[in-house]
Amino acid sequence: MASQVLSGTTGDEDTPSISYTNNTGQNVRIIINFASLTQTPGTEYNTTILGFSVSCGGMNYGPAPLKTFGKHLTGSVLSSSYSYSPSELAIQSGQSVYRGYMPTELMLPPNGTFNLSGDFELNPPYNPSPSNPSTGRLSYNIVVIPEAG
């Protein structure tokens, strides 16, 4: 089996996610090249990005307070109070900076399931309603490579 690329952007959801079930009969390597969370347009001021969670073959990682992460991905956080290297991606809230870590390469056994999801919440004093959704989008580029090549 050749490599498979999973790439796209979800619709606006409370917990946007992408799943893959390994039906190849062999182990596969999952490489997260890029994953990013963005608020639904128009909700930027009433919604907070909580971050990512990953489950892979029964193991769970996160939640990690990241907006964007990926293999060989660089970024920077600009702040007058803090200085970070390009490899430290973070969510900044006021004067607090929350750093998190997430695996970008995982092994998945036969019949195992991989799931990458994001989570959002409403900022007080907003209440959930059709005009105040706590939703966002997940953009992703993931490669699935069979162990046998």
C-alpha positions as CSV (number, residue, x, y, z in Angstrom):
1,M,0.0,0.0,0.0
2,A,1.2,3.5,-0.8
3,S,1.3,6.4,1.6
4,Q,-2.0,8.1,2.2
5,V,-2.4,11.9,2.8
6,L,-5.2,13.2,5.0
7,S,-5.6,16.9,4.3
8,G,-8.3,19.5,4.7
9,T,-10.3,21.8,7.0
10,T,-13.3,20.8,9.1
11,G,-16.5,22.8,9.3
12,D,-17.3,24.9,12.4
13,E,-17.7,22.5,15.3
14,D,-17.5,22.5,19.1
15,T,-14.8,19.8,19.0
16,P,-13.5,19.6,15.4
17,S,-11.6,16.3,14.7
18,I,-10.1,14.0,12.1
19,S,-10.0,10.2,12.5
20,Y,-8.2,7.4,10.8
21,T,-8.7,3.6,11.3
22,N,-5.8,1.4,10.3
23,N,-7.3,-1.4,8.0
24,T,-4.0,-2.2,6.3
25,G,-3.2,-5.4,8.3
26,Q,0.2,-3.9,9.3
27,N,1.6,-1.1,11.5
28,V,1.5,2.4,10.1
29,R,3.4,5.5,10.9
30,I,1.3,8.7,11.3
31,I,3.1,11.9,10.7
32,I,1.3,15.2,11.6
33,N,2.9,17.7,9.3
34,F,0.6,20.5,10.2
35,A,-2.4,21.0,12.5
36,S,-4.0,24.4,13.3
37,L,-7.1,25.6,15.2
38,T,-8.9,28.8,14.4
39,Q,-12.0,30.4,15.8
40,T,-15.2,30.5,13.7
41,P,-15.1,33.9,11.9
42,G,-17.0,36.4,14.0
43,T,-16.4,34.6,17.3
44,E,-12.8,35.6,17.8
45,Y,-13.6,37.8,20.9
46,N,-16.0,35.4,22.6
47,T,-14.2,32.1,22.1
48,T,-10.9,30.7,23.5
49,I,-8.9,28.0,21.8
50,L,-8.2,25.3,24.5
51,G,-5.9,23.2,22.4
52,F,-5.4,19.8,20.9
53,S,-5.8,16.2,22.0
54,V,-4.5,13.1,20.2
55,S,-5.5,9.4,20.7
56,C,-3.6,6.7,18.9
57,G,-4.1,3.0,19.4
58,G,-5.4,3.4,23.0
59,M,-2.8,6.0,24.1
60,N,-4.0,9.6,24.8
61,Y,-2.0,12.8,24.6
62,G,-3.1,16.2,25.7
63,P,-4.9,18.3,26.0
64,A,-2.0,20.5,25.0
65,P,-2.7,24.3,24.8
66,L,-1.4,24.8,21.3
67,K,-3.0,26.7,18.4
68,T,-0.7,25.2,15.8
69,F,1.8,22.3,15.7
70,G,3.5,19.9,13.3
71,K,6.6,18.1,12.3
72,H,9.4,20.5,11.2
73,L,7.1,23.4,11.8
74,T,8.6,26.6,13.1
75,G,6.8,29.6,14.6
76,S,7.3,32.4,17.0
77,V,5.6,34.3,19.7
78,L,6.1,38.0,19.7
79,S,5.7,39.8,23.1
80,S,7.3,42.7,24.8
81,S,7.5,40.7,28.0
82,Y,8.7,37.3,26.7
83,S,11.1,35.9,24.2
84,Y,10.9,32.4,22.7
85,S,12.7,30.4,20.2
86,P,10.9,29.6,16.9
87,S,10.4,25.9,18.1
88,E,8.3,27.0,21.1
89,L,4.7,27.4,19.9
90,A,2.3,28.8,22.5
91,I,-1.0,30.3,23.2
92,Q,-0.7,33.7,24.8
93,S,-3.4,35.1,27.2
94,G,-2.6,38.6,28.6
95,Q,0.7,38.3,30.3
96,S,0.6,34.5,30.7
97,V,2.0,32.2,28.1
98,Y,1.0,28.6,28.1
99,R,3.3,26.2,26.3
100,G,2.4,22.7,25.4
101,Y,3.8,19.7,23.6
102,M,2.3,17.1,21.3
103,P,3.8,14.2,19.4
104,T,4.1,14.7,15.7
105,E,5.0,11.1,14.7
106,L,3.1,8.0,16.0
107,M,2.9,4.3,15.3
108,L,-0.5,2.8,15.0
109,P,-1.1,-1.0,15.1
110,P,-3.5,-2.9,12.8
111,N,-7.2,-2.1,13.5
112,G,-6.1,0.8,15.8
113,T,-7.7,4.3,15.5
114,F,-6.0,7.7,15.4
115,N,-7.9,10.8,16.4
116,L,-6.8,14.4,16.4
117,S,-9.2,16.9,17.9
118,G,-9.4,20.5,19.0
119,D,-11.5,22.1,21.7
120,F,-13.0,25.6,22.2
121,E,-14.8,27.4,25.1
122,L,-16.9,30.5,25.4
123,N,-15.3,33.4,27.3
124,P,-17.5,34.9,30.2
125,P,-20.0,36.5,30.1
126,Y,-21.0,34.9,26.8
127,N,-23.6,32.1,27.0
128,P,-23.9,29.4,24.3
129,S,-26.5,30.2,21.7
130,P,-26.7,30.2,17.9
131,S,-25.4,33.8,17.9
132,N,-22.6,32.9,20.4
133,P,-21.2,29.5,19.3
134,S,-18.1,28.0,20.9
135,T,-16.9,26.6,17.7
136,G,-13.9,26.5,15.5
137,R,-12.1,24.8,12.6
138,L,-9.3,22.3,12.4
139,S,-6.9,22.5,9.5
140,Y,-4.6,19.5,9.0
141,N,-2.1,17.7,6.8
142,I,-1.3,14.2,8.0
143,V,0.6,11.4,6.2
144,V,-0.1,7.7,6.9
145,I,2.9,5.4,5.9
146,P,2.6,1.6,6.0
147,E,5.5,-0.1,7.9
148,A,6.3,-2.2,4.9
149,G,6.7,0.9,2.8
